[in-house]
Amino acid sequence: MSNSDIQRINTTAVMSAVTIFNGVVYLSGQVPKQTDQGIEGQTREILATIDALLAAAHTDKSRLLSAQLFLKHLDDFQQVNTIWTEWLDGLATPARATIQADLVNPDWLIEIAVIAAQA
């Protein structure tokens, strides 16, 4: 195997937003672009970004294998869970970890990274 069998999407000098290998799609941690929003707005924005990146990788949230949610404030846990379950809307849930984290940008309230199987 070589690097030619690894696909990368939205690559910068630092990272790729999406890396695909052997039928598995790895998304880097997604963060909000609109930092003036509260936890609900930031979470919904990130989930929409995840939907778009998964589509670019020819898969969708029904194929999620794993998710890691990084919250600045654990007080936001229930609100994020409500939005998360609405977003999944009855789909099978992935393995998941939720971690309290001091995020790189102090205005970020949440960061989400997921892994999915390709469709």
C-alpha positions as CSV (number, residue, x, y, z in Angstrom):
1,M,0.0,0.0,0.0
2,S,1.1,3.5,-0.7
3,N,-0.1,7.1,0.0
4,S,-2.0,6.9,-3.3
5,D,-4.6,4.7,-1.7
6,I,-5.3,7.4,0.9
7,Q,-7.7,10.2,-0.1
8,R,-7.6,13.6,1.6
9,I,-10.2,16.4,1.3
10,N,-9.8,20.0,2.2
11,T,-6.1,19.7,3.0
12,T,-3.9,22.4,4.5
13,A,-0.3,22.5,5.6
14,V,-1.5,21.5,9.1
15,M,-4.3,18.9,8.5
16,S,-7.0,17.4,6.2
17,A,-10.6,18.0,7.1
18,V,-11.3,14.4,5.8
19,T,-9.0,11.4,5.3
20,I,-10.3,8.2,3.7
21,F,-8.5,4.9,3.9
22,N,-9.8,1.4,3.4
23,G,-13.4,2.4,3.3
24,V,-13.2,4.4,6.6
25,V,-13.8,8.2,6.7
26,Y,-12.0,10.2,9.4
27,L,-13.1,13.7,10.0
28,S,-10.8,16.1,11.9
29,G,-12.4,18.0,14.8
30,Q,-15.0,20.4,13.4
31,V,-15.4,23.8,15.1
32,P,-17.8,26.6,14.6
33,K,-17.1,29.5,12.2
34,Q,-19.7,31.7,13.9
35,T,-18.2,32.1,17.3
36,D,-20.8,34.6,18.4
37,Q,-23.4,31.9,18.7
38,G,-24.3,30.0,21.9
39,I,-23.9,26.3,22.3
40,E,-27.0,25.5,20.3
41,G,-26.0,27.5,17.3
42,Q,-22.4,26.3,17.4
43,T,-23.5,22.6,17.7
44,R,-26.0,22.9,14.8
45,E,-23.4,24.6,12.6
46,I,-20.8,21.9,13.3
47,L,-23.3,19.1,12.6
48,A,-24.2,20.7,9.3
49,T,-20.5,20.9,8.4
50,I,-20.1,17.2,9.3
51,D,-23.1,16.4,7.0
52,A,-21.4,18.2,4.2
53,L,-18.0,16.7,4.7
54,L,-19.5,13.2,5.0
55,A,-21.3,13.8,1.7
56,A,-18.0,14.9,0.1
57,A,-16.6,11.5,1.2
58,H,-19.6,9.6,-0.3
59,T,-21.2,8.7,3.0
60,D,-23.5,10.1,5.7
61,K,-24.4,10.2,9.4
62,S,-26.2,6.8,9.1
63,R,-22.7,5.2,8.7
64,L,-21.1,6.8,11.8
65,L,-18.8,4.5,13.7
66,S,-17.4,6.8,16.4
67,A,-17.8,10.4,17.6
68,Q,-15.8,12.5,20.1
69,L,-17.4,15.6,21.4
70,F,-15.3,18.2,23.2
71,L,-17.2,20.6,25.4
72,K,-15.9,23.8,26.9
73,H,-18.6,23.7,29.6
74,L,-20.0,20.4,30.9
75,D,-23.2,22.4,31.8
76,D,-23.9,22.3,28.0
77,F,-24.0,18.4,28.0
78,Q,-27.8,18.0,28.1
79,Q,-28.5,20.7,25.5
80,V,-25.9,19.2,23.2
81,N,-27.4,15.7,23.7
82,T,-30.8,17.0,22.7
83,I,-29.4,18.5,19.5
84,W,-27.4,15.3,18.8
85,T,-30.4,13.0,19.1
86,E,-32.5,15.3,16.9
87,W,-29.7,15.3,14.3
88,L,-29.4,11.5,14.4
89,D,-33.3,11.3,14.3
90,G,-33.6,7.6,15.0
91,L,-30.5,6.4,13.3
92,A,-28.1,3.9,15.0
93,T,-25.9,5.7,17.4
94,P,-22.1,5.5,17.1
95,A,-19.6,4.8,19.9
96,R,-19.1,8.1,21.5
97,A,-17.0,10.0,24.1
98,T,-17.8,13.4,25.5
99,I,-14.8,15.2,27.0
100,Q,-14.6,18.6,28.8
101,A,-11.8,20.5,27.0
102,D,-10.1,23.9,27.0
103,L,-10.5,24.5,23.3
104,V,-7.9,26.3,21.2
105,N,-10.1,29.3,20.5
106,P,-11.7,30.6,23.7
107,D,-14.9,31.5,21.8
108,W,-15.4,27.8,20.7
109,L,-17.9,26.1,23.0
110,I,-17.7,22.7,21.2
111,E,-15.6,20.6,18.8
112,I,-16.8,17.4,17.2
113,A,-14.7,14.7,15.4
114,V,-16.3,11.6,13.8
115,I,-15.3,8.4,12.0
116,A,-17.7,6.8,9.5
117,A,-17.8,3.9,7.1
118,Q,-18.0,4.8,3.4
119,A,-21.3,4.0,1.8
